[in-house]
């Protein structure tokens, strides 16, 4: 388990901090709070911690139909 910080790429705001089994891959979708975000890039990933920049994921077509 390594500590991961999820950050907004424009404001550097820390959206969430949590422990993960591994670092999320670029392009992966992660849940932060009640939203879904897409991993843009990782920065300073070392075996003991990682900073991950994310953006809000686009709503999928089937989610729009269900709403």
Secondary structure as GFF3:
##gff-version 3
##sequence-region A 1 67
A	DSSP	beta_strand	2	8	.	.	.	ID=ss1
A	DSSP	beta_strand	14	20	.	.	.	ID=ss2
A	DSSP	beta_strand	29	32	.	.	.	ID=ss3
A	DSSP	beta_strand	35	46	.	.	.	ID=ss4
A	DSSP	beta_strand	49	56	.	.	.	ID=ss5
A	DSSP	alpha_helix	61	66	.	.	.	ID=ss6
###
